[in-house]
Each structure stands twice: as structure tokens, then as C-alpha cells.
């Protein structure tokens, strides 16, 4: 391909929405992806690469939810994880991601349009499912974080059920989020799920959370299954979020 065909040749500046509700609007994402070549939510791969390497092995079949225009799949591929399927609800994001991966030579990575609340895959077909900041969008305008709105719980539960279904019996779900463990635990530990619930904090200043749920590893005692590796202090530093401010309107503070 010549230079004019490079899908990344003319990067454009990201502009956040006027209101947080836009993050739930598919049209917003289509318009954004039409004008934005690349954006990393919740830090780029270099900040949690050591955590990924500890939990994903080369040869694993990996499903990425809400790929958007992130470079996560490319970074995983460079680290030897080549059986990757990316999904996004936005047809625009999917088409542009396909073009970018093809241009860079990552022909093995599959990119599909799909709703993470109802994944179009057979049962128990992935070793790993990973999402980075995608589930957090479901918590936009969720109300009291200790008692989120029923519609929020319904959507998050549908997503987790879908993920749990497509994971192999010993599969792993990795969720990279700014949502704190005491708010996520009740959802992950619903009786219908057989996975464990562990988390690791990373980042300086503003801490992000790397959740690991191993299917079939849930303890009979909830507190034993909810392992925490590190207790961070939470400092909301706006500069960490680079131009996006929607998390400040999602009521994540204690």
C-alpha cells in the first residue's frame, strides 16, 4: 500500500461528548471512530503488560470486547498471543480496525461487529476474554454506586453472563477498570457465576484495577474467593484521564 492508503496517516484530535449520556449512544461512537484513529482508555499496554503476561499464555484463544480503536490486540500479538478475536458494537470501529490491522500485516486477528451483552459465539470457546474500559461505560449514570439502578445491573449482568458462557471451563475473564472492588464484587460474585474474584491495582496517582476471574475456581466462601493483592489510595487526578472526564460523573467515590 502507498502512503495515501495508510488508515493512520492523518490522526485527528479526540473531542469528548457534551454529556455523559452520549457514551451510551451508538451514533456517538460511530461519529467518534470516524474521526479518531487511536485512543487508549485506562492506560496503554505498557502499564499492565506484566499482569497480562502472568495470566495469558501464547497459544491462548483470546476475545477482546469493545476494541474500538485501541492497539491492545496488536500489542498482544507482538507478545506471541496470535489467536485473537476483537469485537465492537460500532460498525465503523470494526471496519477501521480491520483496515488498520491489514495495513500492519496482522492478518490473523479477527474483527467482528458484536454486542457484548449477547455474544454471537458458541459456549466455552475462548481461553481468555478481556475488556479494557468497555464495561465501565455501562455504569454511566448508574446512580448510587452502592445501589446502582436496576437497568444498569441488568446490562452488566447480561454482559457477565455472556462472558461466562463463552469461556472454557478453566477460562479467565480479565477486566481492566477504574471501578473499585467494593462496587464490582457484588456483580461478579452473583450466585450464577462459578469464577473466582481477584484484583490487582496499578498506576500512579489514580489507580486502575486489573480484575481476574477464573471460571470454575470460585470458593464456597465469598470472602476467600475475593482476593485482593494490593490496597491503593484513590486520588482522582484529571490529567491521568487525558481529555475524557466521564468517570467523574459516574459516582465511583466512597
C-alpha positions as CSV (number, residue, x, y, z in Angstrom):
1,X,0.0,0.0,0.0
2,X,1.1,3.5,-0.6
3,X,1.2,6.3,2.0
4,X,-2.2,7.6,0.9
5,X,-3.8,4.3,1.9
6,X,-2.5,4.3,5.4
7,X,-5.5,4.4,7.7
8,X,-3.4,6.1,10.3
9,X,-1.9,8.7,8.0
10,X,-4.0,11.6,9.3
11,X,-4.6,11.3,13.1
12,X,-7.4,13.6,14.3
13,X,-7.9,15.1,17.7
14,X,-10.3,13.4,20.1
15,X,-13.2,15.6,21.4
16,X,-15.2,14.3,24.3
17,X,-19.1,14.4,24.3
18,X,-21.1,17.3,25.8
19,X,-22.8,15.0,28.2
20,X,-22.1,11.6,29.8
21,X,-25.2,10.0,28.3
22,X,-23.5,10.2,24.9
23,X,-21.3,7.3,25.9
24,X,-24.4,5.0,25.7
25,X,-25.3,6.3,22.2
26,X,-24.1,4.1,19.3
27,X,-24.2,7.1,17.0
28,X,-21.7,9.0,19.2
29,X,-19.3,6.1,18.9
30,X,-19.7,5.8,15.1
31,X,-19.1,9.5,14.7
32,X,-16.1,9.4,17.1
33,X,-14.5,6.5,15.4
34,X,-15.0,8.1,12.0
35,X,-12.8,11.0,13.1
36,X,-10.4,9.4,15.6
37,X,-7.6,7.0,14.6
38,X,-6.4,5.8,18.1
39,X,-7.3,6.3,21.7
40,X,-6.3,4.2,24.8
41,X,-8.7,4.1,27.7
42,X,-7.3,3.4,31.1
43,X,-3.6,3.5,30.2
44,X,-1.8,1.8,27.4
45,X,-0.5,-1.8,27.3
46,X,2.9,-0.9,28.8
47,X,1.3,-0.1,32.1
48,X,-0.2,-3.6,32.6
49,X,1.9,-5.8,30.3
50,X,3.4,-7.6,33.3
51,X,-0.1,-8.5,34.5
52,X,-1.2,-9.7,31.1
53,X,1.9,-11.9,30.8
54,X,1.2,-13.5,34.1
55,X,-2.3,-14.6,33.1
56,X,-2.3,-15.1,29.3
57,X,-0.1,-17.7,27.6
58,X,0.9,-17.8,23.9
59,X,-1.5,-20.2,22.2
60,X,-4.5,-19.0,24.2
61,X,-7.6,-18.1,22.3
62,X,-8.5,-14.5,23.3
63,X,-11.6,-12.5,22.8
64,X,-11.4,-8.7,23.2
65,X,-14.6,-6.9,23.9
66,X,-15.1,-3.3,22.8
67,X,-11.9,-3.0,20.8
68,X,-12.7,0.5,19.5
69,X,-9.5,1.9,18.0
70,X,-7.2,0.6,20.8
71,X,-3.9,-1.0,20.0
72,X,-4.4,-3.7,22.6
73,X,-4.8,-6.6,20.1
74,X,-1.6,-5.5,18.3
75,X,0.4,-5.5,21.5
76,X,-0.9,-8.9,22.5
77,X,0.0,-10.2,19.0
78,X,3.6,-8.8,19.4
79,X,3.9,-10.7,22.6
80,X,3.1,-14.0,20.9
81,X,-0.7,-14.2,21.5
82,X,-1.9,-14.6,18.0
83,X,-5.3,-16.3,18.2
84,X,-7.3,-13.1,18.8
85,X,-10.9,-12.1,18.0
86,X,-11.8,-8.4,18.5
87,X,-15.4,-7.2,18.8
88,X,-17.1,-3.9,18.9
89,X,-20.7,-2.7,18.7
90,X,-19.7,0.1,16.2
91,X,-19.6,-1.0,12.6
92,X,-17.3,2.0,11.9
93,X,-14.8,0.9,14.5
94,X,-14.8,-2.7,13.2
95,X,-14.2,-1.6,9.6
96,X,-11.4,0.8,10.5
97,X,-9.8,-1.7,12.8
98,X,-9.8,-4.3,10.0
99,X,-8.2,-1.8,7.7
100,X,-5.5,-0.9,10.2
101,X,-4.7,-4.5,11.1
102,X,-4.5,-5.5,7.4
103,X,-2.2,-2.5,6.7
104,X,0.1,-3.5,9.5
105,X,0.1,-7.2,8.5
106,X,-1.9,-8.6,11.4
107,X,-4.0,-10.8,9.1
108,X,-4.7,-13.5,11.7
109,X,-6.6,-11.1,14.1
110,X,-10.3,-11.3,13.5
111,X,-12.6,-8.3,14.0
112,X,-16.3,-8.7,14.3
113,X,-19.3,-6.5,15.0
114,X,-21.0,-7.8,18.1
115,X,-22.9,-6.8,21.2
116,X,-21.1,-7.8,24.4
117,X,-24.4,-8.3,26.1
118,X,-25.2,-11.1,23.7
119,X,-22.1,-12.5,22.2
120,X,-22.5,-14.5,18.9
121,X,-20.2,-17.3,19.9
122,X,-20.7,-20.9,20.9
123,X,-20.4,-22.0,24.5
124,X,-16.9,-22.5,26.1
125,X,-14.9,-21.4,23.0
126,X,-12.3,-18.9,24.5
127,X,-9.5,-19.3,26.9
128,X,-9.5,-15.7,27.8
129,X,-12.0,-12.8,27.5
130,X,-10.5,-9.3,28.1
131,X,-12.1,-5.9,28.2
132,X,-10.5,-2.5,29.0
133,X,-12.8,0.3,30.0
134,X,-15.7,-1.2,28.0
135,X,-17.8,-2.4,30.9
136,X,-17.3,0.9,32.6
137,X,-19.5,2.6,30.0
138,X,-22.4,0.5,31.3
139,X,-22.1,2.4,34.6
140,X,-22.6,5.8,33.1
141,X,-25.5,7.5,35.0
142,X,-25.8,4.4,37.2
143,X,-26.8,6.3,40.3
144,X,-25.7,5.3,43.7
145,X,-22.6,3.0,43.3
146,X,-23.6,1.0,46.3
147,X,-27.1,0.5,44.8
148,X,-26.9,1.1,41.1
149,X,-30.1,1.5,39.0
150,X,-31.8,-1.8,38.0
151,X,-31.2,-1.1,34.3
152,X,-27.5,-0.8,35.0
153,X,-27.5,-4.1,36.9
154,X,-29.4,-5.8,34.2
155,X,-27.0,-4.8,31.5
156,X,-23.9,-5.6,33.5
157,X,-25.3,-8.9,34.5
158,X,-26.1,-9.7,30.8
159,X,-22.5,-8.9,29.8
160,X,-21.1,-11.1,32.6
161,X,-23.4,-13.9,31.7
162,X,-22.3,-13.7,28.1
163,X,-18.7,-13.7,29.0
164,X,-19.1,-16.6,31.5
165,X,-20.9,-18.6,28.8
166,X,-18.2,-18.3,26.1
167,X,-15.3,-19.0,28.5
168,X,-13.9,-22.5,28.5
169,X,-14.3,-24.4,31.8
170,X,-11.0,-23.1,33.1
171,X,-11.0,-19.9,31.2
172,X,-10.1,-16.4,32.5
173,X,-12.0,-13.1,32.3
174,X,-9.8,-10.0,32.6
175,X,-11.5,-6.7,33.2
176,X,-9.4,-3.5,33.3
177,X,-11.3,-0.8,35.0
178,X,-11.4,2.2,37.3
179,X,-14.4,0.8,39.1
180,X,-13.3,-0.1,42.7
181,X,-13.5,-3.7,44.0
182,X,-16.2,-3.0,46.6
183,X,-18.5,-1.8,43.8
184,X,-17.7,-4.6,41.4
185,X,-17.6,-7.5,43.8
186,X,-21.4,-7.9,44.2
187,X,-21.9,-8.2,40.4
188,X,-19.0,-10.6,39.8
189,X,-20.0,-12.7,42.8
190,X,-23.6,-13.3,41.8
191,X,-24.5,-17.0,42.5
192,X,-24.9,-17.9,38.8
193,X,-21.1,-17.4,38.2
194,X,-18.5,-20.1,39.1
195,X,-15.5,-17.9,38.7
196,X,-13.2,-16.5,41.4
197,X,-12.7,-12.8,42.0
198,X,-9.3,-11.3,42.4
199,X,-7.8,-7.9,41.6
200,X,-4.6,-6.0,41.4
201,X,-4.2,-2.3,41.4
202,X,-1.8,-0.5,39.1
203,X,-1.0,3.1,38.1
204,X,0.4,6.1,39.9
205,X,-1.8,8.7,41.4
206,X,-5.0,7.5,40.0
207,X,-5.2,3.7,40.4
208,X,-6.8,1.4,37.9
209,X,-7.9,-2.2,38.7
210,X,-6.9,-5.4,36.9
211,X,-9.6,-7.9,37.7
212,X,-9.0,-11.7,37.2
213,X,-11.9,-14.1,37.3
214,X,-11.1,-17.8,36.8
215,X,-14.0,-19.9,35.7
216,X,-14.7,-22.9,38.0
217,X,-12.4,-21.6,40.7
218,X,-15.0,-19.9,43.0
219,X,-14.6,-20.6,46.7
220,X,-17.5,-21.7,48.7
221,X,-16.8,-18.8,51.0
222,X,-17.2,-15.4,49.3
223,X,-14.6,-13.6,51.3
224,X,-12.0,-16.3,50.4
225,X,-12.7,-16.0,46.7
226,X,-12.4,-12.2,46.7
227,X,-8.6,-11.9,46.9
228,X,-7.0,-8.5,46.8
229,X,-3.3,-8.1,46.1
230,X,-2.9,-4.5,47.0
231,X,-4.9,-1.8,48.7
232,X,-4.4,1.6,46.9
233,X,-5.2,5.1,47.9
234,X,-7.6,6.6,45.4
235,X,-6.7,10.0,44.1
236,X,-8.6,11.4,41.2
237,X,-6.1,13.2,39.0
238,X,-7.7,14.6,35.9
239,X,-4.5,14.7,34.0
240,X,-4.4,10.9,34.2
241,X,-7.5,10.7,32.1
242,X,-6.2,12.7,29.2
243,X,-9.3,14.8,27.9
244,X,-12.0,12.3,29.0
245,X,-13.9,13.2,32.1
246,X,-16.9,10.9,32.1
247,X,-15.7,8.9,35.1
248,X,-16.2,11.9,37.3
249,X,-19.9,11.7,36.6
250,X,-20.2,8.0,37.4
251,X,-20.2,8.3,41.2
252,X,-17.3,5.9,41.9
253,X,-16.1,7.7,45.1
254,X,-16.8,6.2,48.5
